[in-house]
Amino acid sequence: MSAKVICVTNQKGGVGKTTTAVNLSYYLAKDKFKTLLVDFDPQGNATSGLGIEKNDAEQLGTTMTEVVLGVASMKSCIRATKYKRFDLAPATPELANAEVEITNQQKKFTRLRDAINSVKDDYDYVIIDLPPSLSLLTVNGMIASNYLLLPVQTEFYALEGVAQLLESMKLVMKQANPGLKLLGVVATMYDKRTSLSTQVFKEIKKYFKNLAFETTIPRNVRVAEAPSHGVPVGAYDKFSKGAKAYKEFTKEVEERTK
């Protein structure tokens, strides 16, 4: 078994990127796929969203910072979450310093790929939560992945910056990872009562055609509350609209990555 690697990215912050990475990982694990979530965002929100205090060095042990710097193995960084078949490679704000440190070093673009390759056979899926920027970390994520997943908020300016991200993706494909595919675009924070949401979703479907996921992620209080309790929404309130949407969305991801 060799994992399918999916990076979740959008250079805009606040579009539900981390929430999507966490909940997709959770539901893949629920569907009996051994899943690793790699927090590769210096904000460390995927880490704290799973109840691990990102400022508690003792509790954290090895993080992606040490892995990127080449002073620790990927295996030593991974820890089990409280959910079956769901592991996490945590990150802290220190990761931003590591990015600066490797800028002038060799193999700066393939650090993450090499790290993931060393554990790839232990998992069915590896999900990478990337920073909301076009940085060296983001490029590392694209080079390490088979698929790129793009969450887009159904609000004004939603598609702004997306073209630039897709350009970067094309560049990575041309120069370093020809196998990278756009897995699709998922509409987040969708509110079907507003004409703006509906209109933006139509735009997304028009622009991305069959790459737009059918399932939309609604604007949902439960989804917003779950991270502050350190749990995925499915564990927080599995009957909420948000949990049901992420469950359905995960099924679509499984279909597309068969």
SEGU-777152 format. One record per atom (N, C-alpha, C, CB): residue in three letters; x, y, z. Coordinates in steps of 0.02 Angstrom, whole numbers, plus 50000, padded with zeros to 5 digits. Atoms other than C-alpha are relative to their C-alpha. Glycine has a CB too. Layout:
// residues N
ALAXYZ...
//
This chain:
// residues 258
MET500424994050000MET500005000050000MET500445006250000MET499525000050061SER499644993749999SER500665017049956SER499485005650000SER500495000749938ALA500534995049988ALA499695032150015ALA499885004649941ALA500195004250060LYS500174994650045LYS498775044249905LYS500115006550039LYS499264999449972VAL499824993949963VAL499445061349953VAL499605006049971VAL500775001349996ILE500424994450020ILE498255076249948ILE500205006350039ILE499244998550010CYS499874993849963CYS498775094049989CYS499385004549995CYS500645003749972VAL500594995549996VAL497415106250043VAL500275007150004VAL499544998350062THR499704993450001THR497815123949996THR499555005349967THR500664999849963ASN500284994150033ASN497165141149953ASN500415005850029ASN499215000950013GLN499574994849972GLN498245156649968GLN499625005250041GLN500375003449944LYS500394995649956LYS496805165750051LYS499894996550065LYS499325002149966GLY500155002949935GLY496605162950236GLY499255000150013GLY500385003750055GLY500704999749978GLY494945159650320GLY499494997149952GLY499825006950014VAL500485003050048VAL494175148950182VAL499794993050021VAL500324999849930GLY500195006749977GLY493975133250287GLY500504994749978GLY499314998249974LYS499495004650024LYS495605125450228LYS500184994850053LYS500635004049980THR499805004649947THR496165118050394THR499414995750023THR500285003950061THR500615003749981THR494385113150441THR499884994349951THR499385004750003THR500095005150051THR494275103750277THR500524994550007THR500035003149929ALA499475005049992ALA495955095150303ALA499874995450060ALA500695003450008VAL500125003949939VAL495505089650480VAL499414995349992VAL499885004850060ASN500615004150004ASN493755083550441ASN500034994849944ASN499415004449989LEU499895005050052LEU494245074850279LEU500404994350029LEU500365003249938SER499585005249970SER495605065550375SER499594995750049SER500605003250037TYR500405003549950TYR494385061050513TYR499524995049967TYR499605005250042TYR500495004450033TYR493075053950395TYR500334994649957TYR499535004149957LEU499635005350035LEU494365044550290LEU500174994550050LEU500655002849966ALA499835004949948ALA494925036150451ALA499374996250022ALA500325003550061LYS500645003349982LYS493095032650497LYS499814994949947LYS499445005350007ASP500155004750054ASP492935024150327ASP500544994649993ASP499935003849934LYS499505005449994LYS494345012550380LYS500635000949957LYS499674993549982PHE499364998650034PHE495755020950284PHE500505002650051PHE499905005249941LYS499484997649954LYS497375023050381LYS500235006849973LYS500604994950006THR499914993250024THR497615041850372THR500505003950042THR499335003849999LEU499524995649966LEU499025053850415LEU499845007249980LEU500744998149983LEU500094992950013LEU498675072450430LEU500665003550016LEU499405003150042VAL499374996449990VAL500255082850407VAL499835007450006VAL500504998749941ASP500114992849990ASP500105100250482ASP500635003549974ASP499855001750076PHE499414996850029PHE501255110350370PHE499895007549996PHE500154997249930ASP500164992949995ASP500575127450416ASP500265002550067ASP499225001349992PRO499714997549937PRO501585137450544PRO499485002550050PRO500475005649984GLN500514998149951GLN499935143150620GLN499814994250046GLN499375002649963GLY500125005949958GLY499765125350683GLY499284998850019GLY500405000550062ASN500705000649982ASN497875125950679ASN499734992949996ASN499585004549956ALA500235007050004ALA497655107850626ALA500224996350064ALA500294996549937THR499745003049939THR498715103150777THR499555001750060THR500725002250013SER500424997949944SER497715113450902SER499284997849990SER500045007550010GLY500695002350016GLY496095108450813GLY499894992750018GLY499865001149927LEU500065006949978LEU496475090650866LEU500194999350074LEU500444995449957GLY499925000249927GLY496725095551047GLY500714999850025GLY499644994250027ILE499305000049977ILE498625096751050ILE500225007250006ILE500464996049950GLU499804993149986GLU499265112651128GLU500655001649962GLU500105001250077LYS499414998950044LYS500445119750996LYS500565003950034LYS499785003649938ASN499464996449965ASN501425129951124ASN500304996050056ASN499745006650027ASP499745004349946ASP501755115551242ASP500524995349971ASP499424996150034ALA499465003750033ALA503455109351182ALA500054992850027ALA500665003650010GLU499935006649970GLU503455094751303GLU499484995149973GLU499955000550077GLN500545004250025GLN501775088151248GLN500104998449926GLN499325003550011LEU499925000850072LEU502255090651066LEU500564995349981LEU500135006749969GLY499425004050021GLY503955082351061GLY500255002449932GLY499834992449998THR499754998350067THR504605081750882THR499435002749957THR500324993849966THR500514997250045THR503655092450755THR500275000449929THR499775007150025MET499794999550070MET503735095950569MET500605004849991MET499425002449957THR499414995550004THR505035109550606THR500644995949997THR500025004750062GLU499395004249998GLU506345096450651GLU500064995749938GLU500004995650063VAL500005004250060VAL505825085650504VAL500265004049940VAL499284997349985VAL499794995750056VAL506045100150380VAL500745001750005VAL499575006449998LEU499294998349990LEU507725104650456LEU500464993949992LEU500105003150069GLY499615006150011GLY508265086650433GLY500334997350063GLY500535001349950VAL499695002549937VAL508665083750618VAL499574994650033VAL500105005950049ALA500425005349973ALA507245071550649ALA499644996449943ALA499485002850051SER500355003850052SER506375057850552SER499255001450002SER500144992450007MET500724999250003MET504575058750496MET499664995350050MET499734998649928LYS500295004949954LYS504205043150597LYS499985002650071LYS500394993349997SER499954997749930SER504775051450758SER499525005850014SER500725002150016CYS500434994249993CYS503615066150725CYS499264997950006CYS500095004849940ILE500715002050004ILE502005056250699ILE499744997450067ILE499924994649947ARG500325002949941ARG500825053050843ARG499284998049984ARG500025004950059ALA500705002350009ALA499165043950855ALA499545005350030ALA499884993050033THR500514995849969THR497625054650884THR499554995350040THR499585004149945LYS500435004449961LYS496215048250994LYS499504996249956LYS499625004050053TYR500455003550047TYR495345041750837TYR500374994449965TYR499705005049949LYS499705005950033LYS495685024850760LYS500235001749930LYS499504994249998ARG499724999350069ARG496775024650604ARG500145007249980ARG499524996949951PHE499904992950016PHE497055043550615PHE500615002650038PHE499365004250018ASP499384997449970ASP498825050050646ASP500115007349980ASP500604995749980LEU499844992950013LEU499505067750653LEU500755001250004LEU499645004550050ALA499324997449995ALA501185075650614ALA499915007550015ALA500434998849932PRO500184993249977PRO501045091950715PRO500485005449976PRO499975000150074ALA499594994150017ALA501695109450679ALA499925005350053ALA499815002749930THR500024994249955THR502095124850782THR500235006149960THR500464998950063PRO499774994050035PRO502465142950736PRO500754999949981PRO499875006150043GLU499295000650016GLU504315137950735GLU500124997949927GLU500334994950046LEU499935002450069LEU504005130450563LEU500165005849953LEU499354996549978ALA499864994150042ALA504065148050490ALA500755001650000ALA499605006250026ASN499274998849996ASN505875149850552ASN500374994749960ASN500244999850074ALA499685005550037ALA506315132850478ALA499995001549925ALA499654993350015GLU500074998350071GLU505675139050310GLU500555004949979GLU499305002949986VAL499484995050014VAL506865153850317VAL500684996650000VAL499985005850052GLU499365003349992GLU508285142650373GLU500204995749940GLU500004995750062ILE499835004550056ILE508165130550226ILE500035003549933ILE499504994349996THR500044996350064THR507985144150094THR500644999349958THR499875007350013ASN499385000350038ASN509825143250047ASN500324993050002ASN500505005150027GLN499725006749995GLN510045124650077GLN499814995849939GLN499784996650064GLN500155004650055GLN510065110349954GLN499344996450012GLN500574994849990LYS500625003949996LYS508485100549918LYS499455003650038LYS500134993350033LYS500484996249960LYS507445114549991LYS499274998849977LYS500165007449997PHE500685001050026PHE505955110249880PHE499724993050012PHE499985001549927THR500235007049997THR505885091649913THR500044997150071THR500424995749953ARG499955002549930ARG506055090650103ARG499384996150020ARG500105005950048LEU500635003249979LEU504235086350129LEU499894993649961LEU499415004949991ARG500095006150040ARG504165073949986ARG500424994250027ARG500185001349925ASP499565005349974ASP505655064350054ASP499754997450067ASP500725002750008ALA500255002049934ALA504905064450229ALA499394995549993ALA499835006250042ILE500625004050009ILE503215057950170ILE500154993349968ILE499495003949957ASN499825006450032ASN504015044850058ASN500244994950049ASN500535001249947SER499725004749951SER504835037350211SER499454996550041SER500465003750047VAL500545003249961VAL503125033350290VAL499404998249956VAL499785004750057LYS500575000750047LYS502025032150134LYS499684993150002LYS500245001549931ASP500265006850003ASP501845013350143ASP499594998150062ASP500574995049993ASP500395001549939ASP501055014150316ASP499295002849996ASP500355002950061TYR500654996550002TYR499535024150257TYR499644999049934TYR500105007450011ASP500414999950061ASP498105024250132ASP499975007149973ASP499284997350014TYR500044992950019TYR497995043250132TYR500465004250044TYR499275002650005VAL499654994849963VAL499135057550181VAL499695006649979VAL500794999849986ILE500314993550014ILE498265074450194ILE500475005450027ILE499285000550033ILE499544994749977ILE499375089950202ILE499615006650004ILE500615000649951ASP500314993349992ASP498695106250273ASP500545005249987ASP499685000950071LEU499484995250020LEU499695119850185LEU499845007150024LEU500095000049924PRO500124993149978PRO499915138150237PRO499615004049947PRO500665003550015PRO500374996050048PRO498785151350158PRO500445005249966PRO499415003650035SER499554995550036SER500175158550051SER500374995949948SER500525003550049LEU499605003750049LEU501245154249901LEU500725000350024LEU499915003049927SER499344999849969SER502795150350002SER500404993849983SER499945000850077LEU499575005850009LEU504225137950002LEU499664993850029LEU500695001150033LEU500355005749970LEU503165126950116LEU499454997649953LEU499695002150069THR500545001950047THR501725127349991THR500284996249941THR499635006349975VAL499695003450057VAL502875122449848VAL500224993050021VAL500615004249973ASN499825006649973ASN503555108149956ASN499394995450001ASN500305000750071GLY500625003949995GLY501765102549983GLY499764997649931GLY499455004150032MET500215001950068MET501355102749797MET500454994749970MET499995006249954ILE499535004950027ILE502925093049754ILE499914993250033ILE500735002550010ALA500085006349963ALA502525079949886ALA499354996449984ALA500035001450074SER500695002650006SER500725077149828SER499844996849932SER499525005550013ASN500305002650062ASN499755067049700ASN499435004649978ASN499744992850010TYR500594996050014TYR498255078649715TYR500015006650038TYR499364996250017LEU500094993649966LEU497865096649757LEU499255001250009LEU500345005849960LEU500704998749984LEU496215100549843LEU499935007450018LEU499754995550058LEU500074992849992LEU495595118349837LEU499335001950032LEU500085003549932PRO500624997649970PRO494295124649962PRO499905007349981PRO500004999250077VAL500144993150019VAL493455140549900VAL499385002450036VAL499915000649922GLN500564997249962GLN492345151350007GLN499495003149952GLN500255005350052THR500504997350047THR490695155849923THR499825007250019THR499364995650000GLU500114993049985GLU490895174449950GLU500325004249945GLU500305001950069PHE499724995350048PHE491355189749848PHE500764999250000PHE499795007350018TYR499275000850007TYR493175188849786TYR500224992750008TYR500365004250051ALA499825007049987ALA493105169849806ALA500544997449952ALA499394995649993LEU499545002950049LEU494035166149645LEU500635004349990LEU499644999249934GLU499404995750006GLU495295180149668GLU500594996250029GLU499895006850038GLY499405003549975GLY497025172849686GLY500024992749979GLY500025000450076VAL500025007150020VAL496445155749625VAL500414999049937VAL499274997749989ALA499635000550063ALA497165158949452ALA500764999750013ALA499845005949953GLN499294999849982GLN498855163049530GLN500234993350030GLN500145005750050LEU499845006449969LEU498815147149633LEU500054994549946LEU499464998150052LEU499995005050052LEU498415136849479LEU500615000849954LEU499355000449958GLU499394998850038GLU499855145149388GLU500604996850035GLU500135007749991SER499465003049961SER501025139849528SER499984992549994SER499965002150074MET500085007250006MET500315122449517MET500284997549933MET499264998050007LYS499765001850067LYS500675121949329LYS500775000049998LYS499725004849947LEU499274999449998LEU502455127549362LEU500324994050035LEU500215006550035VAL499755005849962VAL502715113849492VAL499944993749958VAL499594999250067MET500105005950042MET502005101049370MET500544999749945MET499305000149968LYS499524999750055LYS503165106949233LYS500704998450024LYS499985007049968GLN499305000449979GLN504735107449338GLN500154994450050GLN500205006450029ALA499825004549945ALA504575095249481ALA499534994150012ALA500065003850062ASN500475005349983ASN502995084949493ASN499464999449945ASN499675001450069PRO500465000350057PRO502185080849324PRO499354996250016PRO500344996849942GLY500595004049983GLY500955068949408GLY499475003550041GLY500214993950035LEU500474996549956LEU500095082149514LEU499355001549964LEU500325006650027LYS500664998650031LYS498225083449480LYS499595004450045LYS499624993349985LEU500484996349960LEU496895095549536LEU499434995250016LEU499745006549962LEU500515004749979LEU495755084249636LEU499315003149993LEU500124997750073GLY500634996550008GLY494405097349637GLY499945006050045GLY499434995350014VAL500134993949963VAL493655112849712VAL499384998950043VAL499925006249953VAL500585000949956VAL492525112149864VAL499775006850025VAL500184995350060ALA500284993749977ALA491365126549904ALA499874999750075ALA499345001749961THR500075000049927THR491455131050089THR499595006150023THR500705000050035MET500394994549969MET490435142250205MET499415001949955MET500455006250012TYR500544999050047TYR488995140050085TYR499345001350037TYR499934993949954ASP500654998549969ASP487345148050132ASP499485000549945ASP500035006750043LYS500455000250058LYS485995143050011LYS499445005250003LYS499704993149994ARG500534994849995ARG484835156650077ARG500225006649968ARG499835001250074THR499784993750030THR485925170350003THR500134999149926THR500635002750036SER499905000550072SER485955173949819SER500755000349984SER499625005649963LEU499284999550013LEU487815178049833LEU500334993150000LEU500345004650052SER499725006849995SER488265160449891SER499824995949938SER499744996650063THR500245003950058THR487215152749753THR500355002149937THR499235000749992GLN499684997150059GLN487955164249624GLN500734997949995GLN499945007650000VAL499295001849999VAL489755160749677VAL500084992649985VAL500325001750069PHE499955007250013PHE489435142049676PHE499904998649925PHE499474996150041LYS500115000650073LYS488765143749498LYS500645001849962LYS499415004549977GLU499374997750031GLU490355153249452GLU500534994550005GLU500265006550034ILE499505005349989ILE491435139449528ILE499864994249952ILE499974997550075LYS500175005750043LYS490485126149430LYS500135001749926LYS499264998150009LYS499894997850069LYS490615136349271LYS500754999949983LYS499715007149988TYR499274999350009TYR492485139149293TYR500354993250004TYR500285004750054PHE499645006449990PHE492985121849355PHE499634993949973PHE500124999050074LYS500415005450029LYS491595111549274LYS499974993950046LYS500284997949931ASN500095006149959ASN491655093449334ASN500514999350057ASN500054993949955LEU499535000249944LEU493095097449452LEU499695003050064LEU500645003849982ALA500344997349940ALA491875106449568ALA499644994150034ALA499485005749981PHE500345005349963PHE491285094549704PHE499265001650006PHE500314999150071GLU500724999149994GLU489415091849713GLU499825002250071GLU499624993449982THR500154998449930THR489435092649903THR500275006950017THR500304994750048THR499764993449976THR489525110249975THR500034999650076THR499525005949976ILE499934999949927ILE490095113650153ILE499625006250026ILE500755000150022PRO500404994349979PRO488795124550239PRO500345004350053PRO499334997750025ARG499804995749943ARG489105139250353ARG499634997150060ARG499825007949988ASN500315004049948ASN488805129950515ASN500335001450067ASN500034992549983VAL499744998349934VAL488995134550698VAL500424994350028VAL499425001750049ARG499645005949974ARG489535116850744ARG500704999349971ARG499604993749987VAL499345000350033VAL490935117150616VAL500475005250030VAL499935001049923ALA499594994649972ALA491545133650687ALA500204998750073ALA499625006649996GLU499865001249929GLU491445127750868GLU500494994250013GLU499354998650036ALA499625006249988ALA492275110650850ALA500755001150016ALA499944995649941PRO499284999449987PRO494115116450838PRO500165002750071PRO500315004749949SER499854997349933SER493985126151003SER499934994650053SER499525005950016HIS500055005749954HIS493545109551084HIS500534994749984HIS499304996849998GLY499455004650019GLY495035101250998GLY499764993649968GLY500404998450061VAL500265006150033VAL493965089050898VAL499735001649930VAL499444996850042PRO500324999150065PRO493365086650718PRO499255000750010PRO500164994149951VAL500724998849991VAL491545091550689VAL499624993350006VAL499725004149942GLY500335006549997GLY491075073250665GLY500014996950070GLY500334995249953ALA499965002549931ALA491635069550843ALA499635004650048ALA500744999250021TYR500314994849958TYR490875085550911TYR499244999449997TYR500235007149979ASP500735000750009ASP489125083950837ASP499894996749933ASP499635006950005LYS500025003650064LYS488975070350706LYS499345000849963LYS500124992650013PHE500654999050034PHE487165074950669PHE499935007049972PHE499434998550047SER500044993250025SER487565092950625SER500055000149925SER500555004550031LYS499974999350073LYS487385099150447LYS500724999749975LYS499675006649978GLY499304999750020GLY489245102450439GLY500324993049999GLY500395004650047ALA499725006849996ALA489705084750494ALA499754995849942ALA499824996750067LYS500295004050055LYS488515077050368LYS500315002049933LYS499235000949997ALA499704997650063ALA489235087950230ALA500704997349991ALA500005007849998TYR499315002550005TYR491035083050269TYR500014992549988TYR500395001750064LYS500045007350010LYS490525064750275LYS499864998549926LYS499444996950044GLU500165000950071GLU489745065950101GLU500575002149954GLU499375004149982PHE499444997450039PHE491185076250035PHE500574994849999PHE500265006750029THR499475005049995THR492415062850096THR499864994249952THR500064997350072LYS500195005450047LYS491455049649996LYS500195002049928LYS499234998450005GLU499824997550067GLU491695060449840GLU500754999749989GLU499745007249990VAL499275000150005VAL493555061849876VAL500234992849989VAL500345002950064GLU499825007150008GLU493675042849894GLU499874997649929GLU499604995750050GLU500175001850068GLU492795040749727GLU500525002549950GLU499315002849982ARG499554996850048ARG493955052949638ARG500724997450006ARG499995007550010THR499305002249991THR495545045049708THR500064992449994THR500265002350069LYS499995007450007LYS495095026849672LYS500564997849954LYS499334997549974
//
